[in-house]
């Protein structure tokens, strides 16, 4: 199969969609397919993986880029599949690139277009500024054009399906294609041991971690839970992994100065270092204001490594999180229960280990990149909805 992938983000530009696109492209190429990727040429040229042909475009899918894209596609043999990694803001124009969506719509009879919706549209609401609602309306028009251009549609979480069905105007099956971890799924044992020696060297110590970029809402949830878990037992140590953790740590220790010697932040790390620090933890706290979902790659990272995780479930969460026991799941907005569930796993090593094992097994069964590629390649060979459950 020949794949023509269009994406608004690609490494070295950081971001979940960039990492996901690179993973999918490399895995499809490794499976024997021919893969071409078009993306905005921003910054230094990316490394070209084996079997993947990269085509940087000037600008953010504006007129000049689309002219170049037309010429490039004319040189790519058929049959081919045009796979769009769709996020409204990734295609520039302040998340309102209608010309790109119209370009797709005009090509719908010439191309076999598939669209992966990582996000659909900015939300609408009575209590927000008019400009935000205007953005939401334009985003819905864009998504409708993309969805109606596509022979097949995929979503990163099932919560997007009802809106996308309305915008598409027909109730054909839309497949859930979960997003895998964008980090390595194994860690070097020696590096993990070194992390333990640095932060929790004594027998009986417990390392309680969080991995993320410390946005405001998540940090607020974390700041409510972490000090309450560290305070009762001096053998507990907190570790904030990832860029932005230093500021979050400083804010917590300003309110809880007694934790200065037991709450640490790594700052920005390499991918391998991040994995080693996550794997060194006895328990991860991963609260999300809208709940865990399969597009939360920070949550996927711990799951893939088999690290026991306590998280929140909310309106965007898939049913598996609180029904299959793969994480410690607490409803959004219940901080008391969140701490209580964490305490249960911290005080019961066997239950904690079983939680990590179930999480790892669930990741392999549902989320790893091989599942994504198998679903895409099977969908090429079968009729819609026969390859992957919707």
C-alpha positions in Angstrom: 0.0 0.0 0.0 1.1 3.6 -0.7 0.3 6.1 2.1 0.3 9.8 1.6 0.1 11.3 5.1 -0.8 15.0 5.7 0.0 16.5 9.1 0.3 19.9 10.6 2.9 18.7 13.1 6.0 16.5 12.6 9.3 16.1 14.6 11.4 17.9 15.6 8.4 20.1 16.3 7.2 18.8 19.8 3.7 17.6 20.3 1.6 14.5 20.6 0.3 14.7 17.0 3.9 15.1 15.7 5.1 12.1 17.7 2.1 10.0 16.7 2.5 10.7 13.0 6.1 9.8 13.1 5.3 6.6 14.9 2.6 5.6 12.5 4.7 6.5 9.4 7.7 4.5 10.6 5.6 1.5 11.6 3.7 1.4 8.3 7.1 1.5 6.5 8.4 -1.3 8.7 5.4 -3.3 7.7 6.4 -3.0 4.1 4.3 -0.1 2.9 5.5 2.9 0.9 5.0 6.0 3.1 5.2 9.7 2.2 4.6 12.5 4.7 3.8 16.2 4.0 4.2 18.7 6.9 5.1 22.4 7.5 8.8 23.0 7.2 9.5 24.7 10.6 13.0 24.8 12.0 15.7 22.2 11.4 15.0 19.4 8.9 13.8 16.2 10.6 15.6 12.9 10.4 14.2 10.7 7.7 13.3 7.3 9.1 14.0 4.2 6.9 11.3 3.7 4.3 9.6 7.1 5.0 9.8 9.9 2.4 9.5 13.3 4.0 8.2 16.3 2.0 8.5 19.6 4.0 6.2 22.3 2.8 6.6 26.1 3.0 4.0 27.7 5.2 1.1 26.1 7.1 -0.9 24.5 4.3 -1.6 27.8 2.6 -1.9 28.4 -1.2 1.8 27.9 -2.0 2.0 24.7 0.0 -1.2 23.3 -1.6 0.2 24.1 -5.1 3.3 22.2 -4.2 1.3 19.4 -2.6 -0.8 19.0 -5.8 2.4 18.7 -7.9 3.9 16.2 -5.4 0.8 14.0 -5.4 0.8 14.0 -9.2 4.2 12.2 -9.1 3.1 9.6 -6.5 1.7 6.4 -8.1 -1.7 5.0 -7.4 -3.6 3.3 -5.8 -2.8 5.2 -2.6 -4.4 6.2 0.6 -4.4 9.9 1.7 -4.3 9.8 5.5 -5.0 13.2 7.2 -3.9 13.7 10.8 -6.5 16.2 11.7 -6.3 18.8 14.5 -7.8 22.2 13.6 -5.0 24.4 15.1 -2.2 22.3 13.6 -2.9 23.6 10.1 -2.3 27.2 11.0 -4.4 30.2 10.1 -5.2 30.6 13.8 -7.0 27.2 13.7 -9.3 28.4 10.8 -7.6 27.0 7.7 -10.8 26.6 5.6 -8.9 26.7 2.3 -7.1 23.5 3.2 -10.4 21.8 4.2 -11.9 22.9 0.9 -8.9 21.6 -1.0 -9.6 18.2 0.6 -13.3 18.4 -0.2 -12.5 19.1 -3.9 -10.2 16.1 -4.1 -12.7 13.6 -2.5 -13.6 12.1 -5.9 -9.9 11.7 -7.0 -8.4 10.4 -3.7 -9.3 7.7 -1.2 -9.1 10.0 1.8 -9.0 8.8 5.4 -9.0 11.2 8.3 -7.8 10.6 11.9 -9.4 13.2 14.2 -7.2 13.8 17.2 -9.6 16.7 18.0 -12.7 17.9 16.3 -13.5 21.5 17.2 -13.2 24.2 19.8 -16.2 24.0 22.2 -19.2 26.3 22.0 -20.7 27.9 25.1 -22.9 30.7 26.3 -20.4 31.8 28.9 -17.3 32.3 26.7 -16.2 35.3 24.5 -17.8 35.7 21.1 -14.4 35.2 19.4 -14.2 31.7 21.0 -17.7 30.8 19.8 -16.8 32.1 16.3 -13.7 29.9 16.3 -15.9 26.9 17.4 -18.3 27.5 14.5 -15.5 27.8 11.9 -13.9 24.6 13.4 -17.2 22.7 12.9 -17.4 23.8 9.3 -13.8 22.7 8.8 -14.4 19.3 10.4 -17.6 18.8 8.4 -15.6 19.4 5.2 -12.9 17.0 6.2 -15.3 14.3 7.4 -17.4 14.5 4.2 -14.3 14.3 2.2 -13.2 11.1 3.9 -14.1 7.5 2.9 -13.1 6.5 6.4 -13.0 8.4 9.7 -11.1 7.5 12.9 -11.1 9.3 16.3 -8.5 9.3 19.1 -11.3 8.9 21.7 -14.9 7.7 21.3 -16.3 10.9 22.9 -15.7 12.7 19.5 -18.0 10.3 17.6 -21.4 11.9 18.2 -20.3 15.3 17.1 -18.5 14.0 14.1 -21.5 11.9 13.1 -23.6 15.1 13.1 -21.1 17.0 11.1 -20.6 14.2 8.6 -24.3 14.0 8.0 -24.5 10.3 7.9 -24.2 7.5 10.5 -21.5 5.4 8.9 -19.2 3.7 11.3 -16.4 5.9 12.8 -13.6 3.8 14.3 -11.8 4.4 17.6 -8.1 4.3 16.9 -6.4 4.8 20.3 -3.1 6.8 20.6 -0.2 4.8 21.9 2.5 6.1 24.2 5.0 8.4 22.4 7.8 7.1 24.5 9.8 3.9 24.5 7.8 1.1 26.3 10.9 -0.4 28.0 13.5 1.1 30.3 17.1 0.2 31.0 17.3 -1.5 34.4 20.6 0.1 35.3 19.3 3.6 34.6 16.1 2.9 36.6 18.2 1.7 39.5 20.3 4.8 39.4 17.1 7.0 39.6 16.0 5.0 42.6 19.4 5.5 44.3 19.1 9.2 43.7 15.6 9.8 45.0 14.6 6.9 47.2 17.8 5.0 48.2 16.6 3.5 51.5 14.7 0.2 51.9 11.0 0.8 52.3 10.9 4.2 50.6 8.1 4.8 48.1 8.6 7.0 45.1 5.3 8.7 44.1 5.5 10.3 40.7 3.7 12.4 38.1 4.6 12.9 34.4 3.4 15.8 32.3 3.9 19.4 31.4 2.2 20.9 34.4 -0.6 22.9 32.9 -2.6 25.0 35.3 -5.6 22.7 35.9 -3.6 19.5 36.3 -1.1 21.2 38.6 -4.0 22.3 40.8 -5.3 18.8 41.1 -1.8 17.5 41.8 -1.0 20.1 44.4 -4.1 19.0 46.3 -3.1 15.3 46.3 0.7 15.1 46.4 1.3 16.9 49.8 -1.5 15.0 51.5 0.1 11.7 50.4 3.7 12.7 51.4 2.9 14.3 54.7 1.9 11.1 56.8 5.0 9.1 56.1 8.6 10.4 55.8 9.5 7.3 53.8 7.4 8.7 50.9 9.1 10.8 48.2 7.5 12.8 45.4 8.9 13.1 41.9 7.6 15.6 39.3 8.8 14.3 35.9 8.9 16.6 32.9 9.3 20.2 31.7 7.6 22.7 34.1 7.8 20.5 37.2 10.2 22.8 38.9 7.7 25.6 39.1 5.0 23.2 40.3 7.4 21.9 43.0 8.3 25.4 44.2 4.6 26.3 44.5 3.8 23.2 46.5 6.8 23.5 48.9 6.0 27.2 49.4 2.8 26.0 51.0 4.4 22.9 52.6 8.0 23.8 53.5 8.4 20.6 55.4 8.3 18.7 52.1 11.4 20.5 50.5 13.6 17.5 51.1 11.0 15.0 49.8 9.6 16.6 46.7 11.8 16.7 43.6 11.4 17.9 40.0 13.5 16.6 37.1 13.0 19.4 34.6 13.2 18.6 30.9 14.7 15.2 30.2 15.6 13.1 27.1 13.1 10.4 26.1 15.2 7.7 27.6 15.6 9.6 30.9 11.9 10.2 31.1 11.2 6.5 30.7 13.7 5.6 33.4 12.2 8.1 35.9 8.7 6.9 35.2 9.7 3.2 35.6 11.4 4.0 38.9 8.2 5.1 40.5 6.1 2.9 42.8 2.9 4.8 41.9 2.0 7.5 39.4 -0.6 10.2 40.1 -2.2 11.3 36.8 -5.2 13.4 37.5 -7.0 15.1 34.5 -9.7 17.8 34.8 -11.8 16.1 32.0 -10.7 12.5 32.9 -8.2 10.1 31.5 -8.6 9.1 27.9 -6.6 7.3 25.2 -5.3 10.6 23.8 -3.5 11.4 27.1 -0.1 10.2 26.2 1.3 11.1 29.6 -1.1 8.5 31.1 -0.2 6.0 28.4 3.5 6.3 29.2 3.1 4.8 32.7 0.6 2.2 31.5 3.0 1.0 28.8 5.8 0.6 31.4 3.6 -1.3 33.8 3.7 1.4 36.5 0.7 1.4 38.8 -1.4 4.6 38.1 -4.2 6.4 39.9 -6.1 8.8 37.7 -9.5 10.5 37.2 -12.4 9.5 35.0 -14.7 12.1 33.4 -16.8 13.0 30.4 -14.0 12.2 27.9 -13.0 8.9 29.5 -13.6 5.6 27.8 -15.5 2.9 29.8 -12.5 0.6 30.2 -10.8 2.9 32.7 -13.2 2.3 35.6 -14.6 -1.0 34.5 -11.5 -3.1 33.7 -9.3 -2.3 36.7 -6.3 -1.2 34.6 -5.9 2.0 36.7 -7.0 3.3 40.0 -10.0 5.3 38.7 -11.6 8.1 40.7 -14.4 10.4 39.4 -13.3 13.9 38.5 -14.1 16.4 41.3 -13.6 14.0 44.2 -10.2 14.8 45.7 -10.9 13.0 49.0 -11.5 9.7 47.1 -8.5 10.3 44.9 -6.2 10.4 48.0 -8.0 7.5 49.6 -7.4 5.3 46.5 -3.8 6.3 46.3 -3.4 5.4 50.0 -4.9 1.9 49.3 -2.3 1.2 46.7 0.6 2.7 48.6 -0.1 0.5 51.7 -0.7 -2.7 49.8 2.3 -3.8 47.7 0.6 -6.8 46.2 -2.4 -4.9 45.0 -0.1 -2.2 43.6 1.9 -4.7 41.6 -1.3 -6.3 40.3 -2.5 -2.9 39.1 0.7 -2.3 37.2 0.5 -5.7 35.6 -3.1 -5.2 34.5 -2.2 -1.8 33.1 0.7 -3.2 31.0 -1.4 -6.1 29.7 -4.2 -3.7 28.7 -1.7 -1.5 26.9 -0.4 -4.4 24.9 -3.9 -5.6 24.1 -5.4 -2.3 23.1 -3.0 0.6 22.6 0.5 -0.3 21.3 1.5 1.1 17.9 1.3 -2.4 16.3 -2.4 -2.4 17.0 -2.8 1.0 15.3 -0.9 -0.2 12.2 -2.8 -3.5 12.1 -6.1 -1.7 12.2 -5.1 0.7 9.4 -3.8 -2.1 7.1 -6.7 -4.4 7.9 -9.1 -1.5 7.1 -7.4 -1.2 3.7 -8.2 -4.8 3.0 -11.7 -5.1 4.4 -15.0 -3.2 4.3 -15.6 -0.4 6.8 -16.1 -1.5 10.5 -14.9 -5.0 9.9 -11.3 -4.3 10.9 -11.7 -2.5 14.2 -14.5 -2.1 16.7 -16.4 1.2 16.6 
